[in-house]
Amino acid sequence: MTGSSLQLLDFVWSSFLLLAPMLLLGLFLAGLIHVLISRRSILRWLSGDSLRSVTASAAIGVPVPLCSCSVVPVVAEMRKKGASRSSCMSFLITAPETGADSILVTHAFFGYVAAVVRPVVSFLTAVVAGAFCIGMIRDDSDASKAPGPQIGSHADHEHEHGDHVYLNAGQDDCYVSPAQLKDLVLAWLAQVAGRTAAAAGRIKRASQAEPKFRREPVAPEPEAAPAESSGSRADGPTLREVVRHVFRYGFVEVADEILFALLVGVALGGVLFLAIPDDLMSNEYARWISYPVMVLVGIPLYICASASTPVAAALVAKGLSPGAALIFLMTGPATNSGTIAITISQFGPRFGTIYVGVVIAVTTVFGILIDMIVIAAGLTLPVNLSGSQAPAIQLLQWVGALALIALTVWRFRAGALRSGWQEFLSNFRPVAKRLN
């Protein structure tokens, strides 16, 4: 094996050590957010064309882990249920640009400052886009509020994410209220306490019984019926079902969406880290050229928020400015050629123009501004491309990396590899259709 191959494998393994614990935690948080936030309560905040609804929509989208393709049918459903176009615009930007998993992965590679700056820039970009949407599309026809059959079907994009099984039967939501969750936990604790007390009583009676050479068989005591003590409610799921749904959503549905792209991102980051010379960005003109280059690369490229992070880390390690890396981190996950085509066809060309234009303009302005601040203050953006030296953290990173590998193998065997590859190819189909 050549030296370059060994270096590539070392980069990939180091990336896994860094991102695995954070990514696994992010997947779990994604499942919690899915269960603990009500869709109806969200839509109550997003029904008007106002700065409040735009701000609320942008804030809601920050922790939600959706890729730039899967967010389109979600936004279409929001619009169908009464959300305003400006709110849909804000959510369409923040949801794919950030997420609980990508924020934690950003912290692993760049530290807490970048992990805070990334969602803040995404939030401000979404608010600006929503404000432009209020001013420029208010007088448009409301035909998009009742979309046709193609809305949300993703037929043109062939974006496969599997059939979602709702937690609450007969409802299109998986929300579990705090009161319901409290009752489920208390019922489960009561059940555990009852079983523990019954087991202790049996042990005590057995220890006090007189020894006999032959003992008549004793019929087991009837256990309490599990109807009310099984951690369930008459009008909802059991606690076990809630926990299983949290893990299924995070470690199956969300994982299926990002694992293939994550591997592509890590491998691409390793290739760039080896291929880009260390003195590429030494020229002052190279920094200014890097801004439009990152826009041209990020806008049509399909890459999820988590997968874009190791790529940006490799670029920064080779001298790319933090501002240019931020442009890639924002434009790459927020847009791709397939999403742009679907957005225009479903919401109209003016909506699509504002969507893409504001993402480019605002992220570029913030990128240049951040570089100016970094240069003026003489700061540098730390990039962590190696595992920790602390034994406890090393153990956590190794366990996380092995768990992530096991999760990847499991989901790939279940079909995530095929769907991820088709999703990757679908990014180029809209361009190919236009060329033909």
ABEGO torsion letter per residue (X at the ends): XBAAAAAAAAAAAAAAAAAAAAAAAAAAAAAAAAAABBAAAAAAAAABBBAAAAAAAAAAAAABBBBAAAAAAAAAAAAAAGBBAAAAAAAAAAAAABEAAAAAAAAAAAEAAAAAAAAAAAAAAAAAAAAAAAAAAAABBAAAABBBAABGAGAAAGBBAEBBBBABBGBABABBBAAAAAAAAAAAAAAAAAAAAAAAAAAAAAAABBBBABBBBBBBBBBBBAAAAAGBBAABBBAAAAAAAAAAAAAAAAAAAAAAAAAAAAAAAAAAAAABBAAAAABAAAAAAAAAAAAAAAAABBBBAAAAAAAAAAAAAAGBBAAAAAAAAAAAAABBAAAAAAAAAAAEAAAAAAAAAAAAAAAAAAAAAAAAAAAAAGBBBBBBABBBABAAAAAAAAAAAAAAAAAAAAAAAAGAAAAAAAAAAAAAAAAAAAAX
